[in-house]
Amino acid sequence: MPETQARRQLHGRVAAFSVLAPVGSFAGKGELRVLRASAVADGIELVCGYEAYERAT
């Protein structure tokens, strides 16, 4: 699910947000998507990642 759609559906209950990325210098390409959503004490934790990554030069 796209990250923006997830945030809209969660109505501000996102307590933590992180983006997974490969080790090294990479730029995310494409849409930012939710990889995992977990319940935490303050709301929902979203872990997201891009559809693809390109090595930054």
C-alpha positions as CSV (number, residue, x, y, z in Angstrom):
1,M,0.0,0.0,0.0
2,P,1.3,3.5,-0.8
3,E,2.5,5.3,2.3
4,T,0.3,8.3,1.7
5,Q,-2.8,6.1,1.5
6,A,-1.8,4.3,4.7
7,R,-1.4,7.6,6.6
8,R,-4.9,8.8,5.4
9,Q,-6.5,5.6,6.5
10,L,-4.8,5.7,9.9
11,H,-6.2,9.2,10.6
12,G,-3.1,10.5,12.5
13,R,-2.5,7.4,14.6
14,V,1.1,6.9,13.2
15,A,3.4,7.0,16.2
16,A,6.6,5.9,14.5
17,F,7.8,6.0,10.9
18,S,11.0,4.5,9.3
19,V,12.3,3.9,5.8
20,L,14.3,0.7,5.1
21,A,17.2,1.3,2.7
22,P,20.1,-0.8,1.4
23,V,23.5,-0.2,3.0
24,G,25.6,2.4,1.1
25,S,24.7,5.4,-0.9
26,F,21.4,4.8,-2.6
27,A,18.4,7.0,-3.7
28,G,14.9,5.7,-3.5
29,K,13.0,5.4,-6.8
30,G,9.3,5.1,-7.4
31,E,6.6,5.1,-4.8
32,L,7.2,4.9,-1.0
33,R,5.2,1.8,0.1
34,V,4.3,0.3,3.5
35,L,6.3,-2.9,4.2
36,R,5.1,-3.5,7.7
37,A,2.5,-1.9,10.1
38,S,2.7,-2.8,13.8
39,A,0.7,-1.8,16.8
40,V,2.8,0.1,19.4
41,A,1.8,1.8,22.7
42,D,1.2,5.2,21.1
43,G,-0.5,4.1,17.8
44,I,0.9,2.4,14.7
45,E,4.5,2.0,13.6
46,L,5.0,2.1,9.8
47,V,8.1,0.6,8.1
48,C,8.3,1.7,4.5
49,G,10.5,1.2,1.5
50,Y,10.8,2.5,-2.1
51,E,9.8,0.3,-5.1
52,A,13.5,0.4,-6.2
53,Y,16.8,1.9,-5.3
54,E,19.5,3.4,-7.5
55,R,23.1,3.7,-6.4
56,A,24.0,7.4,-5.8
57,T,27.3,8.6,-7.3
